[in-house]
Amino acid sequence: MTQAEKIKYDVIGLTETRRRHPLNAVYETGEELFLGTCDSGGVGGVGILVNTRTAKNIDSFEQLTTRIGRLRMRRGRNPRTIINWDLFATLAGFWEDSAMDNIDEEYDRLVEHLHDFTKRAESFKTTKRRMSLEILELIRQRGAAQAARNPELTSELARLCREAIKEDLKERRAEVLAEAAEAGRSIRYARRDFATTSALG
């Protein structure tokens, strides 16, 4: 801990912790230490040291494998906004047979994990608002009418909501197909993907 005080840091990644049992410690200064476990051969283990300011935003730390760990942190006041810090412990300077046997497997897992995470992050960036402000206002009015126990107005607003949602869906579908055509992608695949995401959303 004395050495960590000499540098400015938010998160320090640790490798080769070689622990048999996980450890989560909070120091008097407020820093938190998470140490993961190693495999049966005493190889690997990842951990993190988080400074006092950053520690209050920790959502969770999980060890995905003996060489990959994930720290999830809340960003700002919104509990839904989460940052993932993915840690990967390399094998630099450690060449025992047990480590060399599964290096390809560990590497493949890391690449797959990073690929999946990147796809999710990109889809999060490109997600557009699914409902227009007009539809959201109609839904709010319908809720107010329902709370006021006005069945005629509730029914009329529900009908207007359905029509507005159908219209927005038509417009969005046309945008998706036009984007696919401009990018030279398959219209059939774009139509299928749109149907899938519409059903899920």
N, C-alpha and C positions, 0 to 999 in steps of 0.2 A: 504494500500500500504506500510506503514511503516513496518508492520510485514513481508511482502513478501521480503523486502530488506534484512532481517536478514538471509535468507536462499538462497541456490543456487537452482535454478529450471529452467526448460525449459517450462513446462506446469503444471499448478495446476488445478485440477478438482474441481468444486464447486457444491454442492448439495443444494436442498431446497432453491432455489433463490426466489421463491414465487412472481415472477413479473407478472404483467398482460400484459405488453408489452415487446418485446425483446429489448435488449440494446447492442450496440457496441460502446465502448469508447476507445480512444487512449490517453494515458497520456503523459505529457510533457517529461517523461523519455523514452518514446518509447514503453512501455508495452501496450498490448492490452487486453481488457476485453470484453468477450462475455457472455451475460446472456440470457438464454432462459425463456420461460413463464411457468406458472403453469397451472393446470386444473381449472375448474370453482369453485371447492371447496377450492382453495387456497393451494393445495397440490402439491409438486414436483417442477420441474424446475431444469435444469442443466446449468452450465456455465463453462467457463475456463478463466484463467489468463495466458497470454503468455508473456515471458520475451522479452526484446528488441532484442537480437540476433535471437531468433526463430521467432519473429513476421514478419520479412521480407519474410519468406518462407511460410506464410499462404496462402492456396488456397481457403478454405472456411470453415465455421462452420455452421452446420445445426442441428436442434433439431428434432430427429426422433419421439420421444414421449416426454411426460413430464418428463420421467426418463432416456431417452437415447439420447445422443448427439454425433455428429461425427465431428471431426476436421480433415480436409484434408490439408496436408502440402507437398510442393514440396521438393524434396531431391536433393541437389546439383543444378547444372545448368540445368539439363534436365527437361523440364516442364512436361514430361510424367511420370516421376518417382514420385509417390505420396505415402505418408505414411498416413494411417488412424489411428487416435486415437479415440477409442470408449469409451465413458464415460457412466457409469451406476450409477444412484443415488439409493442407497438402502433405505430401510424403517427402518433402525436400529433406535430405540428410538422413533419411531413415530407410534402410534397404533390407529389412529382414524378409525371409521367405513368406511369412504369413501376410505381410503387408503387400508384397508384390503379387500374390495370388489373386487378390480381389481388387486391384487398382483399376482394372478396366470396368469391372462391375460398378465400383463407386463412381468412376468418371461418368459412365452412362447414366447412372441415377442423378448425378448433379446436372448433366446436360438436359435430361428430361424435366427435372424440377425447374430449372431456369427457363426452359422453353415454355412450359405450362404457365409459369408465373408471368412471363413476358406477354403471352397471348392474353391472359386475364387483364394485365395492366393496360395493354393497347385497346382492348375492347371497352375498358372502363373509360379511357380517354375519348373514344369516338362515339360513345353512347349519346344520343340526342334525347331531348325531352320527348317522351312518348305521347304525352297529351298536351294540347295547346292550353294556353291560359283561359281561353273561352270554355273549354270542357271542364277544367278544374273549377271555374266559377259556377258552372251549371251543377256540378257535383256538390259544391258547397251549398248552393241554394236548395238543392233537393234534400240534403241533410237537414237544413233548417226547416224546410216544409214538413219533413217527416217528424222532426222533434216537436213542431207545432201541431201535430196530428191533423194535417190537412191532406187527406188522401187524393183529392182531385188535382191539387197543385203538384203533389209528389209524383203522381202518375204522369202528368204532362211534362214535368222536368225530366223524369226518367226517359220518356220518349225522345225528348230533345237531346239528352245525353247520348242515347244510342245512335241517333242520326249523326250527331257531330263526330262521334268516335268512328263510325263507318266512313265518313268523309275524310277524316284525318288519315285513316288507314289506307284509303285509296290514294291519297296524295303521297304518303310515305312510300307505298309500293311503287308508284311511278318514279319517285326519286331514286329508289334503290335500283330499279331496272335501268334507268338512264345512266346512273353511275357505273353499273356493270358494263353497259354497252360502250361507254366512253373509255373505260379502262381495258376493254377488249376481253373481259371475262365472259364466261358462259352465262347466258340469260337463264337457261334452265336451272343451273346451280344457284344463281342469285334468287330466282323465284322460290326454289326449295328452301334455301336458307332463310328467306324472309318469312315463309310459312311457318318454319320451325320456331323462329324467334317471336313471331306474333302469337303463336300458340303458348309459348312459355311465358310471355310478358303479360 
